């Protein structure tokens, strides 16, 4: 039976790659490497560097493929994501179908496959729709949440209190609800719209890479600075991946 390795590779630092991930890469016949356009060529370069560093078995092929872009015109967010996943599933189906009988392939997933990534659900979709006979395994990776906490030298949670992990879209809609809120996929910089100037923000971009930027402080004091810094960095690189923690209160407060 064909086998697919879904491998978390961390947030951009090749040293995030675990021994388990390295072993899985070297067990594959083909490593599938997505291309996301010229503006995000650095993301492909990181994956290439990881392969150059860690793939030691002779004969392993690197297969690059173009990742389609999500189309949002005249669609709701769920509709656009579902259609996008369908396009990606068709590509994955072709890639997997091209494996030899009993062959194996690997997808290298930024961060961890379980956190705001859809590789697992797309692979499941291929299994359901294509009739291909294959199974898969998942290798965890360092998440952007872990990288953010390490760069700021903080625990994510306050003592005995919960954490919310959400998106910028939902933060803008629902406001700041939890004592500690991790915000991902924030294309609209929702933190600048939160009416809680005394909350703390711990922000980071390009975590784990040579271009890493981190800032922290009282939200009312540094929100504008982060907005300016983020805009300048995105202009310079052509893309940005960032994440932040918003925190209310202190340890041991009831």
C-alpha positions in Angstrom: 0.0 0.0 0.0 1.2 3.5 -0.7 2.0 5.7 2.3 2.0 9.4 2.9 4.0 11.2 5.6 2.5 14.5 6.7 5.5 16.1 8.4 5.5 19.2 10.6 8.8 21.2 10.0 8.4 24.1 12.4 8.2 27.8 11.7 11.1 28.5 9.4 14.2 27.5 11.3 15.7 24.3 9.9 16.8 23.4 13.4 13.1 23.0 14.4 13.0 19.8 12.4 12.8 16.8 14.8 14.6 13.5 14.5 11.3 11.9 13.9 10.6 14.2 11.0 14.1 13.6 9.5 13.5 9.8 9.7 10.2 10.2 8.0 11.7 12.3 5.2 14.3 9.7 4.6 11.7 7.0 4.5 9.9 8.6 1.6 10.5 8.0 -2.1 9.3 11.5 -3.0 9.1 14.7 -1.1 6.4 17.0 -2.4 7.4 20.7 -2.2 4.7 23.4 -2.8 5.4 26.6 -4.7 3.3 29.6 -3.7 4.5 32.2 -6.2 7.5 34.5 -6.5 6.4 36.6 -3.5 6.7 33.6 -1.2 9.7 32.0 -2.8 11.5 32.2 0.6 9.0 29.6 2.0 10.1 27.2 -0.8 13.7 28.0 -0.1 13.4 27.0 3.5 11.9 23.6 2.5 14.7 23.1 0.0 17.3 23.9 2.7 15.6 21.4 5.0 15.8 18.7 2.3 19.4 19.6 1.5 20.4 19.4 5.2 18.5 16.2 6.2 17.7 14.0 3.3 20.6 11.5 3.3 19.1 8.4 1.5 20.1 8.2 -2.2 17.4 8.3 -4.8 14.8 10.4 -2.9 13.2 12.8 -5.4 12.0 16.3 -4.7 8.8 17.0 -6.6 7.8 20.7 -6.7 4.3 21.7 -7.6 2.3 24.9 -7.8 -0.1 25.5 -5.0 -3.4 27.1 -6.2 -4.6 30.4 -4.7 -7.9 30.7 -2.9 -10.5 32.6 -4.9 -12.8 34.7 -2.8 -14.9 36.5 -5.4 -18.7 35.9 -4.9 -18.1 33.3 -2.2 -18.4 33.1 1.5 -15.3 32.3 3.5 -16.4 28.6 4.0 -17.3 28.3 0.3 -14.0 29.7 -0.9 -12.0 27.4 1.4 -14.0 24.4 0.4 -13.4 25.1 -3.3 -9.7 25.8 -2.7 -9.4 22.5 -0.8 -11.0 20.8 -3.7 -8.4 22.2 -6.1 -5.5 21.2 -3.8 -7.1 17.7 -3.4 -7.0 17.2 -7.2 -3.3 18.0 -7.2 -2.6 15.8 -4.3 -4.5 13.0 -6.0 -2.3 13.2 -9.1 0.9 13.3 -7.0 -0.1 10.3 -4.9 -1.4 8.4 -8.0 2.1 8.8 -9.5 3.8 7.0 -6.6 4.9 3.4 -7.3 2.9 0.6 -5.7 4.0 0.4 -2.1 5.8 3.7 -2.6 5.7 6.6 -0.1 5.6 10.4 -0.4 6.0 13.2 2.1 4.4 16.7 2.5 6.4 19.2 4.5 3.9 21.3 6.6 4.9 24.7 8.0 4.5 24.6 11.8 2.4 21.6 12.9 -0.2 19.8 10.8 -2.8 20.0 13.6 -2.9 23.8 14.0 -4.6 26.0 11.4 -3.3 23.8 8.5 -5.5 21.7 6.3 -3.1 19.1 4.9 -4.7 16.3 7.0 -8.3 17.1 6.0 -7.2 17.4 2.3 -5.5 14.0 2.4 -8.6 12.6 4.0 -10.6 14.2 1.2 -8.4 12.5 -1.4 -8.9 9.1 0.3 -12.7 9.6 0.2 -13.0 10.9 -3.3 -10.3 9.3 -5.3 -10.5 5.7 -4.4 -6.7 5.5 -4.1 -5.4 2.8 -1.8 -3.0 4.6 0.6 -2.6 5.3 4.3 -0.9 8.2 6.1 0.9 9.2 9.2 1.4 12.5 10.9 4.6 13.8 12.4 4.2 16.8 14.8 6.2 20.0 14.5 7.1 23.1 16.5 4.1 25.5 16.2 4.2 29.2 15.8 2.7 29.4 19.3 5.7 27.6 20.8 8.1 29.8 18.8 6.3 33.0 19.9 6.5 32.0 23.6 10.1 31.0 23.3 11.1 34.3 21.6 9.3 36.3 24.3 10.5 34.1 27.1 7.0 33.7 28.5 4.5 31.0 29.4 1.3 31.2 27.2 -1.2 30.8 30.0 -1.8 32.6 33.3 -1.7 30.3 36.3 -4.9 28.1 36.3 -6.5 30.0 33.5 -7.6 29.0 30.0 -6.2 29.9 26.6 -8.2 30.7 23.5 -6.7 30.2 20.0 -8.6 32.1 17.4 -8.3 34.1 14.1 -8.1 37.8 13.5 -11.5 37.6 11.8 -13.1 36.2 15.0 -11.3 38.5 17.3 -12.6 41.5 15.4 -16.1 40.1 15.5 -16.2 38.8 19.1 -13.7 40.9 21.0 -11.2 39.8 23.6 -12.9 37.2 25.7 -10.2 35.0 27.4 -7.4 35.9 29.8 -4.9 34.7 27.2 -5.8 34.8 23.5 -3.5 33.6 20.8 -4.5 35.1 17.4 -3.4 33.6 14.1 -4.2 34.4 10.5 -4.9 38.1 11.2 -4.8 39.8 7.9 -6.8 42.8 9.2 -4.7 43.5 12.4 -7.7 43.0 14.7 -5.6 43.8 17.7 -5.7 47.5 16.7 -9.5 47.5 17.0 -9.6 46.0 20.5 -10.9 48.5 23.1 -8.8 47.3 25.9 -5.6 49.4 26.0 -4.3 47.9 29.2 -4.1 44.4 27.7 -0.6 43.2 27.0 0.4 42.1 23.5 3.3 39.8 22.6 3.7 39.9 18.8 6.1 38.1 16.5 6.6 37.8 12.7 8.8 35.5 10.7 9.4 33.5 13.9 12.3 31.1 13.8 13.9 32.7 10.7 16.8 35.2 10.3 14.2 37.9 9.8 12.3 37.4 13.1 10.7 40.5 14.6 9.2 40.5 18.1 7.5 43.3 20.1 5.7 43.3 23.4 4.1 45.8 25.7 0.8 47.5 26.7 -1.6 47.3 23.7 -2.5 51.0 24.0 1.2 52.0 23.8 2.5 49.8 21.0 -0.4 48.9 18.7 0.4 51.7 16.3 4.1 50.8 16.3 3.3 47.2 15.4 1.0 48.3 12.6 3.8 50.4 11.1 6.4 47.7 11.6 4.2 45.0 10.1 3.4 47.1 7.0 7.1 47.9 6.4 8.1 44.3 6.8 5.4 43.0 4.5 6.4 45.6 1.9 10.1 44.6 2.1 9.5 40.8 2.0 6.3 40.6 -0.1 4.7 38.4 2.5 4.3 38.1 6.2 3.5 35.4 8.7 2.8 36.8 12.2 1.0 35.7 15.4 0.4 37.3 18.7 -0.8 36.7 22.3 -3.2 39.1 24.0 -3.2 38.9 27.8 -5.5 40.4 30.4 -4.7 40.2 34.1 -1.9 38.6 36.1 -0.9 35.3 37.6 -2.8 34.4 40.8 -5.6 36.9 40.2 -9.0 35.5 41.0 
